[in-house]
Amino acid sequence: MEFFDIFLLEAVLNGLLLGGLLALLALGLNLVFGVIDVVWICYAELIMVGMYGIWWLHTVQGAPLWLAFVFGIALVALLGAVLHQFIIRPVLSAEPINQLLVTGGVLFFLQAAATVTFGVEFRNIGIRLPGVSVGEINLSLARLIAFGVALAAILATWLFLTRTYMGTAIRAISQDRAIMPLMGVNAGRIYLVTSALGGGLAGLAACLLVLQYDIHPAIGLSFGPITFLICVLGGLGNLIGGFLAAFVFAQFISVGGFVFQLEWGYVLAFLFFIVMMFWKPEGLFARRR
């Protein structure tokens, strides 16, 4: 029973670490939806682009890893801005289904472009961080770093949104898109900055994921659906709701995988999501409109 308790505690702690990373993934997607009211179905593919950018600069070009990380964040932030300016902005007034189809098209385009450019081989940056042992509990150092960086990024984003003029404008326009332009706020500029910020968060997630996973053109499929479900569970556009939902989802995956098998952890998490959608289809922490 003692060992069972230790291993269960290890599963809970791993779920906590996973939750921090999932919360960072959900933050960028929720931020974009909360302000622009468009769901980037291709959000995880932006992360994939960042991971390939980091791999290319560090492994192929021989640049230091820290420089590759900076490049990956900047690359995806720029890609987020370009995506909004040339793909999202023309369909802002279109029906939601058309917006989803457009971003879905970007998803398949980025996957195909990555396949043509890099092939289907699994690639990595050649760095595997060791585990950390605390007594009988074994934790991943990469996940510990990801958890710390994710929480720092979430805190920094919150400070930006609450303590700066641009952040205040972003929050204001997310609450009332109709009235803010009448008060002199340039909505187009706010949308562009938000898209770049959402892309930058995706780039930061790429830096954390590249330390843990191999890179391939379909890597986005491993995180995209889960990120979207977390955002829906927390209430689309609700940053705090998405943060809390990420930890709930992660515990189902980790603890469920410990009690049964890893695949069953995902099954239980998806089952929990389905049940919650019957109970509260708007999300557990949906904002009141």
Secondary structure as GFF3:
##gff-version 3
##sequence-region A 1 289
A	DSSP	alpha_helix	2	36	.	.	.	ID=ss1
A	DSSP	alpha_helix	43	55	.	.	.	ID=ss2
A	DSSP	pi_helix	56	60	.	.	.	ID=ss3
A	DSSP	alpha_helix	65	83	.	.	.	ID=ss4
A	DSSP	pi_helix	84	88	.	.	.	ID=ss5
A	DSSP	three_ten_helix	89	91	.	.	.	ID=ss6
A	DSSP	alpha_helix	96	118	.	.	.	ID=ss7
A	DSSP	beta_strand	131	134	.	.	.	ID=ss8
A	DSSP	beta_strand	137	140	.	.	.	ID=ss9
A	DSSP	alpha_helix	141	163	.	.	.	ID=ss10
A	DSSP	alpha_helix	165	175	.	.	.	ID=ss11
A	DSSP	three_ten_helix	180	183	.	.	.	ID=ss12
A	DSSP	alpha_helix	187	209	.	.	.	ID=ss13
A	DSSP	alpha_helix	220	234	.	.	.	ID=ss14
A	DSSP	alpha_helix	239	259	.	.	.	ID=ss15
A	DSSP	alpha_helix	262	279	.	.	.	ID=ss16
###
